[in-house]
Amino acid sequence: MPMLDALLPWGVRPLRTGRSWVLAPDPGTLTERWNAVVRAPEAERAALFVPSRARTPRSAVAQLPGQRGGTGRFARETGRCPDPVPLLHGPFDRQWLLPDHRLIDEARPELWRVADPAQIFLVEPGTAAGPPAGIAGPPVLASPWLPDGRSPAGRPGLIRPLFRRPGGREPNLAPGLTGALAAAYGHQVTARDVLCWILAAARPTPAGCEVPLPAGAGVWAEGVALGGELLEIQLRGAHGGERPRLPGGRRPYVRTAPPPRPGTIGYDPAAETLLLGTGRIAPVPAAAWELHSGGVRVLEHWFTTRTGPAGPEPLAGIGPAGWPREWTSDLLELITVLALLGERLARRTALTAPDAFAELSGASGLPGVLPAPEWSRRPASVLDHHEEGPEGQFALPLG
């Protein structure tokens, strides 16, 4: 049975920031932290920076592809904060990142070169030992934003872009795969079709996700349609789609505003109400509360990353004084995403049952297609833009 690694050959290891202060749930916090470090006396700047083996304030590094971060030594930086960019931090948690290569230990520039409005990233959130206590989320997630690839389970998979080049060019698929599937099903198959089938049918295993391919065109069409729904929900309005919404009467609303610092999160199943300290949000379907991913309950993990104790880094204590209105908006959207996914997971479970369909003859090898050639596992050379090297020198991107 083909593995995800075989169908989407090029994958990149998770990002490694090296310092937590460059990531935050809201962009305003990042601006405050940037200003604090660049305005600090030279003697204090290094401590605020939190040096590592890969990065210090005097490291010389190239510009992040597609970003405007500086390339001079950060020890001399006095300019304005670069515009924070959205990042998928773990499963379903959209946070914000300072896109400055001088601040990130392992930024994976090859991913930034292909991160544009046409790109979709896939990532496996990892699985914890034993089954989750609630509803298991999808084993493969899709994101319009660059994922950091981190997982609460501690065992994330690789980050896999759908396209190897900017502008939605050159699908990151085993060469010949779409043609072989088109011949099997009697109609055109696109890269997005393959992505949707993966979202609908991938099965987690200890070795990674396996992706069974059906023999019948009808089952393929059913899975692609379901995967399309899963994809649109996770894109959250990107790629020209509509933002996820529950039907009228089922949309969550703030019944009682959260206090400035809610200390606990809970759920009242009888009233379908999410409890944030004394705050109340309803209706919240049980599926949204029970959905787990990466070994944790998604809503609880989202709440903890925003209200838990600040880390040991000096700049980690800089953050909102209370509960920002933007967090409430983000939470309402996340509840909607999880509720809509929960409604479709039963269909996904039925589709992925071992006896749900007959597999495509020869799918374990797809002769002439699998295994994918070694070059397809490496990034493509992207030479259509200039990149600034250390201290403003010209850099030639090679992949």
N, C-alpha and C positions, 0 to 999 in steps of 0.2 A: 504494500500500500504506500503511495507516495507520501513523503513528509513535506511539511511546509518549506523546509530548507531546500528541498529538491525543486519545488515549483517556483519559489522566489529565491533564486540562488544568492543574490547579494544582500548580505546583512552586516550590520555594524554594531559593535559593542556599545553598551550604554554610556552616556555622558558621565563624566566625573568632574564635579565643580571644584572639589578641593577645599571649598569654604562655603558655608551655608548662607552667609549674608548676601550673596549675589542672587538669591532666589527668595521670592516672597509672594504671599497671596494677593497683593495689590501693588500697582506700580508706584504709588506715592511713597510707600515705605522704602523702595529701592532708591528713589531720588534722595530721600533724607539720609540714607546710609552712605550714598555716594558723596553727598556734600560733607558729611561728617568726616570721611576719610581724606578727601582732597583738601579740606581746610585745616586739617590737623597739623601741628608742628612736625617737622621732619622726624624728630625723635620718637613721636607717637605713631607715625603713619605705619611703620612696619608692623607694630603690634596689632593695630586695627585691621591691617590687610590680612593677617594670619598666613604667613609664608608657609610654603610646602616645598618638597623636593622639586616639584615641577614649576612652581611659580613663586617669585618674590617681587617686591616692588621694582627691582632692577632687571627683571627678565626682559629679554628682547624677543618679541614674537610678531608674527604677521597678523594682519587684519582678518577678522572673521569674514568669510565670503558673504557678500550682500549686505554687510553692516558698515556703520560709520565709526566704529570704535577706533580710538587712537592707536598708533604703533610706536610712539615714543615711550621711553621708560615710565612706568606708572609713578615712580618716585618723583617725577617732575610734573605730573598731571595737575592742572588747575582748572580745566575746562568744565563745561556743563555736562550733566549726566546724559549718557546716550539713552535714546528712547527704549524703555523696556519692551520686550517681546513676549507674547504668550508662549507657554511651554506646558506640555502634558506631563505633570509630575506624578508618577505612579498611575494607578488606574483611575480614570475619570476626573482627576483633579487638575483643572486648569489654573496654573500659577503664572508668575512673571519672572523673567530672567534679565539680568544686565548683559547685553550681547557684546561684551568686550573680551577679546581673546586673552588679554593680559590678566584677567581675573579668573579664568577657568582652566583647570589642570588639563583635562581632556575634553575638548569641545567637539571633536569629530568633524573637522572642516568639510570632509567629503559629503556629510549630510546637509550642511548649510548651503553647499553649492547647488543642491537640487531642491531646496526648501523654497517653494514659491506657491502662488495661489492655485496651481494645477496639481500640486503634490498631495498624496495621501500616504501616511505612514502607518505601518502595521507593527504591533509589538505584542509579545506574549507576556502577560502580567505575572507569570509564575504561579505555582500552586503550593499551598502549605501541606504538611503531612496530615493525612486523614481528610475526610470530607468536611466541607463547611457546615456550620450549624444551621445556616439559612439556605438561601437560593444561590447556587453557583453561577457566577457571571460567565460571559463568553470567554473561551480560552484564547481568543485572538481579538485584540482591540484595534480600532481604526481611529486616526486622529488627523485633522487638518493642520495641526500645529506640530512642531518638532517634539517628539517625546524625549524625556531624559532616560527612559528605559528602566527606571528604578522600580522595584517591587517590594511591598512590605514582606512578601514571602522570602525575599533575599535571593531568589533564583530566577531572575528575569531572562527572557530570551533576547535575541538580537533585534535591533530596529531595522525594519525592512521597508524602504521606500517602494511605492508602486512603480515609479519611473526612475530610470537611470540618468536622465538628463532634464534640465529645466524645460518648462513649457509643456509638460506631459508627453515628452518624446522618449522613445525607446523603453518600452515596458520592461520592468525587472522581472521577467518571466523566463523560464527555460526556453531557449530558442526553439521555435517550431511548435510550442505547446498550443497556442490558440488555433493554429492550422489543424493540428491533430484532433482537437476537440470539435472543431467545426465539421471535420469529416465524420466524426462519430455521431454528432447530433443533427447533422443536415442543415445547419444554418450558421451564420457568422457568429463568432465568439470574440468578445473584446477583452482587453485587460481588466476593465471594470467588472465584467461578468465573472472572470476568474476570482477577483477580489471578493465579490459578493458571495460566490459559492463557498469560498474559504470561511467567511464570517458565519455562514449558515451551517456548515457541515464539518468544520475542523473538530477533531477529537484530541483531548490532552492525553499524553502518555508520559511515562518517566523519561523517555528519550526526546520529548518535544511533541509538537502537534502533528498528527497524521491527518491527511486530507483524502478520504475515499472519493473516488470519481464514479458516478453512476453510469450504468449501461444505457439507461433509457433517457431520451430527450425530455420526456415529461417530468421526470424527477429532477433533472438538471434545471429546467425552467422554474419548477417550484422552489428549489433551493436558491436560485439566483434572485427570484422575486423576494423571498424572505430576507436574504442577505442584503438586498437593496434597501429594505426597510431598516434593518439594523445599521447599515451604513449611514443613511440619512439622519437617523437619530443621533449618532455619534459625531457627525460633522457639524451639528448645531447651527445650521444656516449657512455654512461655508459652501463654496462651489455653486453658488446660485440657488441653493435649496432654501426651504423654509425652516425657521427656528422651530424646535420641537414644542408641541402644545398638546395638552390633554383636552378631551372634549369638555364643553361647557358644563359646569356643575361638578367636574372632577378636577379642576385646576386648583393647585394649592395656593392659599392666601395666608397672609400674616394676620392672625386673629388677635394676638397680643404681642407687641414688639419685644424682641429679646432685650434683656437688661444690658448695660454697658459691658459687663464681663460675665456672661453665663458660664457657670462652673460645671454644668452637667448637661448631657444630652440623653434623652430617653424617648420612649414611644408608647402611646396608649392605643393598643389595637382596637379596643371597643369603639373609641371615638375617632380612630384613624388620625391621630394628632401627634405631631412631632413636638417634643418638649425641649426647649433651650433655656434651662433655668426656669424663670417664670414666663418665658416667651412661649407662644403657641402658634404652630403652623398647621393648617388643615384645609382640605382633606389630604392626607398622605397615604397612598395605598400601602398595604403591608409588604408588597413586593419591593417597593422602593427601600423600605427599612431593612428588609431581610437580605437584600442582594449583597453577596460577598464577591470580592475579587482580590487576587493576590494574597489570599488567606485572611483578609480582614473584612468587617462590615464597612462598606464604602462610606456611608454617611457618618459613622462614628469616626473613621479615620480622617475624613475631611474636617470634622469639627476639632479633633485633637491637634491637627497640624496648625490650627489657627488659635487655639486657646491654651495649649499645653505650655509648660514652662519654657522660657527662652533658653537657647543653648548656651554653651560656655563662651562662645566668641563675643568679643566686646560689642560688636555692632548688632548682635542678635537681639539685644534688648530694645532696639529702635523699631517701633511699630505703632499701629493705631492705639490711641489712648482708650478707645472703647470698641464697640461693635459697629463697624462702618456699614452704611446702607448698602454699599456695593456687595458686601458679603451676603447680605440677605438676598439680593438679586441673584447672585451666583448660586446660592443654596436652592432657591426656587427653581432655577433652571436645572440644577443637578437632580433634584427630586423628580422633575418631569422626565429627564433622560432615563433615570433608573426605573421609573414606573412604566414608561413605554417599552423599555427593554424587557422588563419583567413580564409584560403581557405577551411577548413574542418568544420567550425562552422555552415555554412548553412546546411550541411548534418546532423549535430548534432541537429540543430533546427527542421528539418523535422522529425527526429527520435523521438524527445521528445514531439512532438505535442500531445495533449490529446487524439486525435482519431487516432494516428499513428498505433496502433496495439491493438489487444485484449490481456488483461492481463492473466497471468497464473492463472488458477482456484485455489482458495485457497491461492493466494500469500500473502494476508494480514495476514495470520497466518502461512503458510507453516507448517501444523500440524507435530509435532514431531521435528521440526527444530527451529521455532520461538515461543515464545521468547527464546533467547539464555540463557543458564544457567549462573548463577551469577559468577561462577569461570572464565568464559571466558572473563569477563570484567576486570579481574585483570591481572597484568603481570605474565608471567611464571617465575619459579625459574631457574636462569641461574647459574650453578655451575661448568662450565667447564674452569674457569680461576681464577687466584688469583687477588685480588684487594688490594691495599695498603691503610690502614686506616690513620687517623691523626697521624702525627709525625712518620710515617713509620711502624705503627703497622699493623698486618695482619687483613684484613677485610673479612668477609664471605658474598658474595652477595646473597641476598635472593629474588631478583626480581626487 
